[in-house]
């Protein structure tokens, strides 16, 4: 049994502090038990954190460092997370519901962002623009100053690491609004910043309600750049708040991503892609494979094999699932589970059929839902258009390539997409036409921290990951010099 301390605080200007809005209970979704309480920030706390970050920015303590030195600090934060993985993983597993081994995968992924962006710190170079013999002109990239980062609960460490590492590497001071369902594991970012020697105020972490602390941060007049990862409606509210202050905003929102499975694809390999694509993190992944669009000739075979795979997954408390394997944990909350379950019921009422799952496992009362496969889904059904954010796969048959692309592109989202075929020409044609920021060919989630990620359509704008992301955190200055 992992013992957690009872009360966790916010971290502002290098100090652990209480919250003006009191405390929030953090619940283990597998058991429904209270794990601990966490300080809840109000608008005043947000203001303190922004002022602390602003002070660091103005002092030049971070932005004035030689980039290689700043990069080394960022890399050290990643190494710190790996050193502490045995401490962090149970906390993340308990507060979020994911298997312990998945928590370790997430922490390793979070550390990887610090490695990558720490390495990139010294690669962001300006250029010189010729203006004739009487001038010398150059560009530089300067950090915005205070970067506000609003984080969701599904991968709280990886999502925060993604923004924090790139923002720090480029010399910004950061204020993180941690997710109110999963705030505990964020504490290790503060410890990592201290261990790496970052100045106090460079990393501030507050848990608070979105409508209060989140809104106060997104609309704070001294925030210079906002990164939001979460749902579409909240993203719209955050973007409006940023627009009122005329500051740039990155929106990483939801998805309803589809894999197109052609008749010439390797079905055995694909079943493994489905396992990761929709059942990892109990399907609470923005880039989840929530739809499979399958050639009609492979439909029945695919459904049989995927249902069989889904039934092998042992569902239960994440903290008991330490070993990498065929298992799945709880969803993050009863509310999220109930929402997914209702969407499945409504799909059945609309004409879909359950190939497997769709129910709560009878051994547990927590936020569990069996790995689910729905067939007879049509593209116009809500289940095919709306994000479920749960372990629910919709299977939709197609007749020809044209129809497959049309179905894939028939939602308001455009985060990722996939095509599975042994015909490279066909894959390339599909890759060009799938309306999404990232296309996977023959492997769902192919790519990594190095590859840019972000949405088309309602999935958002701006890119995180890869070198593209660095440009979200800097502004270009041009200096033109008249020579005498
Ligand atoms: P959410 O939008 O409810 O909350 C996200 C964050 O925003 C939380 O920290 C919340 O407190 C805060 N928030 C809520 N209201 C706010 C407001 N008015 N102003 C400022 N902040 C506010 O989303 P969620 O339920 O936590 O996360 C699930 C969603 O996130 C899904 O739609 C998923 O697809 C998306 N997501 C996207 C990505 C991506 O990279 N594209 C990654 C992870 C999750």
Boltz pocket constraint, residues with backbone or C-beta under 6 A from the ligand:
constraints:
  - pocket:
      binder: B
      contacts: [[A, 150], [A, 151], [A, 152], [A, 153], [A, 154], [A, 155], [A, 159], [A, 177], [A, 178], [A, 179], [A, 180], [A, 208], [A, 209], [A, 210], [A, 211], [A, 213], [A, 214], [A, 215], [A, 216], [A, 218], [A, 229], [A, 230], [A, 231], [A, 232], [A, 234], [A, 235], [A, 237], [A, 238], [A, 251], [A, 252], [A, 253], [A, 254], [A, 255], [A, 285], [A, 286], [A, 287], [A, 387], [A, 389], [A, 415], [A, 459], [A, 460]]
      max_distance: 6.0
